[in-house]
Amino acid sequence: MEQVMKDLAEKLGECFAESTVSVFSMLTGREFTVKPEPGEMNDHAEIASNLPPDSIFVKSIYSKGVTGAIFFSMPLKESTILVDLMLGGDGNPSDSLAGDSKDALSETFNQVMGSANQTLSDQAGETLSISGLEILQFESFDAASIGTALGPGPFLNIPLATNQDSLKTNIHLLTSSILAEQLKRKLGLEIPDEPPSSSESASQAAGSQHTQQIVSISTESSVDTRNLDLLLDIELPVVVRMGHTVMPLGEVLKLTPGSILELNRPADAPVDLLVNGKQIAKGEVVVVDGNFAFRITEIESTAQRLQNLS
């Protein structure tokens, strides 16, 4: 496997391991460890050979920033143990995954994807997001069935060694080659260009002084507003965040109309204004003409806002 793909496997492994241990520990109230192992490229036949025949797959499709499919896979028994832990049990296995258990597993990996995508978005400098999740189960675990369900290969296969008192397994992160190629570019992992020849080096040296002058001019200000007018019509999502909380998945599934969630913020504390996921201001919620509104009490400077949103 080429070095740049190894670098991508390492970066994705670290990112998804961190998200997995955080979400699993939060939802179960138990301590997990998740360690990424070296990745390798697998075709459909190798996936059928390397993974347990009762493997459950969770499929996600990227719809923003990049396109392509990414999958989580783990054995059926360990999947049901994880779900039982999340629902407040002691980690008892089951012979099948259906109904509420299936929904619980889907929501768990939805949260893992959300957490990992926030990290990847920060590294890529733009939002990466998925359109939904789907649980895949196989009657016949062979190359043909895997090819039909997973789509074109090969896949970057990254094992995530997952451990807890009641659970020990490998969760396989499978990234389609189409998605992997895009992630290499988005995360700045492309192989650098070949070093210039001696003649090219001489030409570059002759113009180096001019280049340095251009660079020094362009970095005099941290925010270049000369072309700002071209960007003013871009629409960005604006969110007022009042607070957050964490709950076991079992409690989430018990929510009904009238349920009350206590947030982590005092009633008199300022709320946050986020633009494109980045906080730029604080303020308070008010009512204007019968509608909720937001009054700004603290806000970053224009230059800082541009830098934060860039």
C-alpha positions as a printed NumPy array, in Angstrom:
array([[  0.   ,   0.   ,   0.   ],
       [  1.385,   3.412,  -0.962],
       [  2.681,   5.661,   1.81 ],
       [  0.014,   8.33 ,   1.34 ],
       [ -2.712,   5.705,   1.841],
       [ -0.942,   4.498,   4.992],
       [ -0.938,   8.098,   6.232],
       [ -4.667,   8.353,   5.488],
       [ -5.33 ,   5.079,   7.326],
       [ -3.423,   6.366,  10.354],
       [ -5.304,   9.681,  10.382],
       [ -8.737,   8.078,   9.931],
       [ -7.93 ,   5.375,  12.484],
       [ -6.973,   7.902,  15.148],
       [ -9.994,  10.097,  14.406],
       [-12.601,   7.318,  14.455],
       [-11.001,   5.54 ,  17.427],
       [-11.259,   8.719,  19.473],
       [-14.887,   9.257,  18.437],
       [-15.816,   5.622,  19.053],
       [-14.385,   5.471,  22.57 ],
       [-16.033,   8.787,  23.451],
       [-19.499,   7.809,  22.193],
       [-19.417,   4.232,  23.524],
       [-18.266,   5.378,  26.968],
       [-20.86 ,   8.153,  27.091],
       [-23.807,   5.98 ,  25.997],
       [-23.004,   3.001,  28.23 ],
       [-21.517,   4.765,  31.257],
       [-18.621,   2.288,  31.081],
       [-14.967,   2.691,  30.221],
       [-13.93 ,   1.583,  26.731],
       [-10.574,   1.524,  24.989],
       [-10.335,   1.677,  21.197],
       [ -6.987,   1.329,  19.444],
       [ -6.571,   1.678,  15.659],
       [ -4.468,  -0.948,  13.902],
       [ -2.623,  -0.58 ,  10.561],
       [ -4.951,  -0.422,   7.576],
       [ -4.802,  -2.375,   4.345],
       [ -6.579,  -2.362,   0.995],
       [ -9.121,  -5.213,   0.64 ],
       [-11.254,  -6.301,  -2.294],
       [-14.625,  -8.03 ,  -1.842],
       [-13.103, -11.505,  -1.61 ],
       [-10.595, -10.395,   1.038],
       [-13.358,  -8.779,   3.098],
       [-15.36 , -12.024,   2.942],
       [-12.256, -13.942,   4.03 ],
       [-10.978, -11.575,   6.744],
       [-14.225, -10.642,   8.529],
       [-16.48 , -12.96 ,  10.581],
       [-19.325, -14.44 ,   8.462],
       [-22.019, -13.058,  10.799],
       [-20.72 ,  -9.478,  10.523],
       [-23.153,  -6.569,  10.775],
       [-22.412,  -3.558,   8.553],
       [-23.437,   0.051,   9.208],
       [-23.39 ,   2.012,   5.95 ],
       [-22.977,   5.802,   5.732],
       [-22.992,   7.912,   2.583],
       [-21.104,  11.207,   2.504],
       [-23.205,  13.907,   0.867],
       [-21.312,  17.12 ,   1.631],
       [-17.645,  17.999,   1.201],
       [-16.86 ,  14.555,  -0.237],
       [-18.917,  11.754,  -1.769],
       [-18.745,   8.017,  -1.291],
       [-19.512,   5.247,   1.182],
       [-17.936,   4.372,   4.514],
       [-18.839,   1.34 ,   6.628],
       [-18.479,   0.056,  10.17 ],
       [-18.492,  -3.718,  10.63 ],
       [-18.592,  -5.856,  13.761],
       [-19.743,  -9.415,  14.559],
       [-23.413,  -9.996,  15.383],
       [-22.764, -11.242,  18.926],
       [-20.618,  -8.25 ,  19.84 ],
       [-23.146,  -5.892,  18.223],
       [-25.91 ,  -7.202,  20.497],
       [-23.63 ,  -7.016,  23.553],
       [-22.928,  -3.356,  22.77 ],
       [-26.629,  -2.588,  22.352],
       [-27.469,  -4.337,  25.651],
       [-24.854,  -2.231,  27.44 ],
       [-26.303,   0.936,  25.938],
       [-29.81 ,  -0.006,  27.052],
       [-28.627,  -0.421,  30.646],
       [-27.998,  -4.171,  30.613],
       [-24.964,  -6.144,  31.713],
       [-23.771,  -6.96 ,  28.189],
       [-25.874, -10.027,  27.44 ],
       [-25.636, -11.273,  23.838],
       [-28.601, -12.039,  21.596],
       [-29.136, -14.218,  18.548],
       [-30.518, -11.402,  16.404],
       [-30.508,  -7.66 ,  15.895],
       [-33.901,  -6.127,  15.156],
       [-36.406,  -3.497,  16.245],
       [-35.202,  -1.185,  19.023],
       [-31.812,  -2.913,  19.117],
       [-31.244,  -2.193,  15.441],
       [-32.287,   1.437,  15.913],
       [-29.998,   1.748,  18.93 ],
       [-26.99 ,   0.458,  16.978],
       [-27.759,   2.812,  14.098],
       [-28.031,   5.825,  16.407],
       [-24.787,   4.879,  18.142],
       [-22.772,   4.908,  14.936],
       [-24.627,   8.019,  13.795],
       [-23.138,   9.767,  16.826],
       [-19.713,   8.278,  16.105],
       [-19.9  ,   9.63 ,  12.548],
       [-21.045,  13.041,  13.782],
       [-18.149,  13.317,  16.219],
       [-15.561,  12.068,  13.719],
       [-16.871,  14.323,  10.961],
       [-16.454,  17.378,  13.163],
       [-12.773,  16.516,  13.588],
       [-12.31 ,  15.746,   9.888],
       [-14.12 ,  18.962,   8.94 ],
       [-11.751,  20.978,  11.119],
       [ -8.774,  19.31 ,   9.441],
       [-10.194,  19.746,   5.94 ],
       [-11.281,  23.348,   6.496],
       [-14.842,  22.626,   5.316],
       [-17.918,  20.741,   6.453],
       [-18.045,  16.996,   5.804],
       [-21.378,  15.335,   6.523],
       [-23.418,  12.211,   5.798],
       [-26.988,  11.817,   4.544],
       [-28.026,   8.813,   6.635],
       [-27.199,   5.356,   7.957],
       [-28.34 ,   1.868,   7.023],
       [-27.847,  -1.483,   8.782],
       [-26.782,  -4.299,   6.425],
       [-27.038,  -8.001,   7.295],
       [-26.095, -10.909,   5.028],
       [-27.699, -14.283,   4.447],
       [-24.681, -15.368,   2.416],
       [-21.35 , -13.795,   3.359],
       [-19.38 , -14.105,   0.136],
       [-17.621, -11.824,  -2.34 ],
       [-20.655, -11.533,  -4.621],
       [-23.037, -10.55 ,  -1.798],
       [-20.523,  -8.108,  -0.332],
       [-19.951,  -6.538,  -3.746],
       [-23.684,  -6.049,  -4.239],
       [-24.174,  -4.489,  -0.782],
       [-21.006,  -2.414,  -0.455],
       [-20.501,  -1.303,  -4.048],
       [-17.263,  -0.997,  -6.02 ],
       [-13.989,  -1.706,  -4.215],
       [-11.338,  -1.945,  -3.118],
       [-11.764,  -0.653,   0.432],
       [ -9.34 ,   0.787,   2.946],
       [ -9.869,  -1.584,   5.898],
       [ -8.858,  -0.163,   9.311],
       [ -9.428,  -2.442,  12.339],
       [-10.349,  -0.646,  15.578],
       [ -9.466,  -2.935,  18.502],
       [-12.32 ,  -2.313,  20.968],
       [-12.197,  -3.464,  24.595],
       [-14.487,  -3.297,  27.616],
       [-15.047,  -5.711,  30.511],
       [-17.967,  -7.364,  28.683],
       [-16.853,  -6.753,  25.1  ],
       [-13.708,  -7.445,  23.113],
       [-13.773,  -7.216,  19.329],
       [-12.441,  -5.55 ,  16.206],
       [-14.681,  -2.958,  14.61 ],
       [-13.625,  -2.626,  10.985],
       [-13.776,   0.794,   9.351],
       [-14.115,   0.282,   5.584],
       [-13.627,   3.314,   3.334],
       [-14.372,   2.992,  -0.391],
       [-11.464,   3.809,  -2.689],
       [-13.532,   6.597,  -4.279],
       [-13.989,   8.269,  -0.89 ],
       [-10.395,   7.571,   0.173],
       [ -9.002,   9.397,  -2.876],
       [-11.084,  12.472,  -2.042],
       [-10.112,  12.382,   1.64 ],
       [ -6.426,  12.292,   0.711],
       [ -6.827,  15.628,  -1.061],
       [ -9.133,  17.193,   1.527],
       [ -6.781,  16.297,   4.383],
       [ -3.644,  17.448,   2.559],
       [ -2.099,  13.988,   2.172],
       [ -1.379,  14.004,  -1.56 ],
       [  2.156,  12.984,  -2.544],
       [  4.234,  16.182,  -3.093],
       [  5.458,  17.049,  -6.567],
       [  8.789,  15.768,  -7.862],
       [ 11.786,  17.972,  -6.951],
       [ 12.566,  20.431,  -9.797],
       [ 15.399,  19.684, -12.22 ],
       [ 18.646,  21.702, -12.083],
       [ 17.464,  24.035, -14.877],
       [ 14.104,  24.572, -13.154],
       [ 15.907,  25.263,  -9.878],
       [ 18.014,  27.963, -11.545],
       [ 14.91 ,  29.588, -13.011],
       [ 13.14 ,  29.484,  -9.65 ],
       [ 16.199,  30.972,  -7.899],
       [ 16.271,  33.863, -10.376],
       [ 12.708,  34.791,  -9.488],
       [ 12.879,  34.042,  -5.772],
       [ 13.346,  37.678,  -4.754],
       [ 10.206,  38.692,  -6.66 ],
       [  8.274,  35.797,  -5.12 ],
       [  9.342,  36.791,  -1.605],
       [  8.139,  40.341,  -2.228],
       [  4.72 ,  39.043,  -3.307],
       [  4.465,  36.782,  -0.261],
       [  5.403,  39.582,   2.136],
       [  2.767,  41.84 ,   0.604],
       [  0.025,  39.205,   0.779],
       [  0.715,  38.428,   4.452],
       [  0.733,  41.986,   5.727],
       [ -2.886,  41.538,   6.831],
       [ -4.436,  38.358,   8.271],
       [ -7.69 ,  39.133,   6.416],
       [ -7.69 ,  40.169,   2.751],
       [-10.892,  42.141,   2.124],
       [-10.163,  43.219,  -1.458],
       [-12.462,  40.537,  -2.869],
       [-14.836,  40.415,   0.09 ],
       [-17.753,  41.722,  -2.003],
       [-17.662,  38.507,  -4.024],
       [-18.464,  36.495,  -0.889],
       [-21.17 ,  38.586,   0.735],
       [-24.068,  36.696,  -0.889],
       [-22.939,  33.277,   0.386],
       [-25.567,  31.76 ,   2.707],
       [-24.319,  30.237,   5.976],
       [-26.262,  28.306,   8.641],
       [-26.844,  30.356,  11.818],
       [-27.612,  28.485,  15.063],
       [-28.44 ,  29.787,  18.537],
       [-27.153,  27.222,  21.058],
       [-28.701,  27.355,  24.504],
       [-26.775,  24.416,  25.949],
       [-26.326,  20.664,  25.767],
       [-26.488,  17.519,  27.87 ],
       [-25.528,  13.851,  27.599],
       [-27.902,  10.917,  28.123],
       [-27.68 ,   7.124,  27.875],
       [-29.286,   5.888,  24.672],
       [-31.803,   3.984,  26.759],
       [-33.056,   7.293,  28.214],
       [-33.192,   8.877,  24.751],
       [-35.435,   6.062,  23.517],
       [-37.791,   6.681,  26.482],
       [-38.389,  10.353,  25.603],
       [-42.027,  11.295,  25.01 ],
       [-43.925,  14.567,  24.407],
       [-43.693,  16.54 ,  27.649],
       [-40.296,  15.157,  28.694],
       [-37.963,  17.807,  30.141],
       [-34.232,  17.856,  29.461],
       [-32.013,  19.8  ,  31.836],
       [-29.201,  21.564,  29.976],
       [-25.709,  22.329,  31.247],
       [-26.202,  26.106,  31.333],
       [-27.781,  28.34 ,  34.035],
       [-30.925,  30.178,  32.996],
       [-29.219,  33.586,  33.282],
       [-26.088,  32.619,  31.321],
       [-25.579,  34.025,  27.795],
       [-26.305,  31.733,  24.863],
       [-24.012,  31.157,  21.895],
       [-24.42 ,  32.276,  18.286],
       [-22.773,  29.879,  15.837],
       [-22.272,  30.581,  12.148],
       [-21.294,  27.605,  10.014],
       [-20.51 ,  25.721,  13.225],
       [-18.135,  28.416,  14.574],
       [-19.017,  30.571,  17.601],
       [-18.791,  34.286,  16.828],
       [-21.036,  35.931,  19.438],
       [-22.934,  35.624,  22.713],
       [-26.256,  37.109,  23.705],
       [-29.741,  36.485,  25.035],
       [-33.021,  35.144,  23.701],
       [-35.804,  37.74 ,  23.44 ],
       [-39.273,  37.943,  21.881],
       [-39.994,  40.309,  18.979],
       [-43.522,  40.536,  17.506],
       [-44.412,  37.138,  18.925],
       [-41.291,  35.424,  17.556],
       [-38.142,  34.312,  19.327],
       [-35.132,  36.494,  18.511],
       [-31.511,  36.831,  19.581],
       [-29.976,  40.002,  21.043],
       [-26.185,  40.149,  20.712],
       [-24.295,  41.226,  23.832],
       [-20.743,  40.16 ,  22.837],
       [-19.308,  39.686,  19.35 ],
       [-15.931,  39.169,  17.697],
       [-14.428,  41.889,  15.533],
       [-15.11 ,  41.78 ,  11.789],
       [-11.551,  40.648,  11.078],
       [-11.771,  37.89 ,  13.692],
       [-15.142,  36.729,  12.36 ],
       [-13.733,  36.448,   8.838],
       [-10.73 ,  34.536,  10.114],
       [-12.888,  32.156,  12.171],
       [-15.209,  31.424,   9.244],
       [-12.465,  31.018,   6.635]])
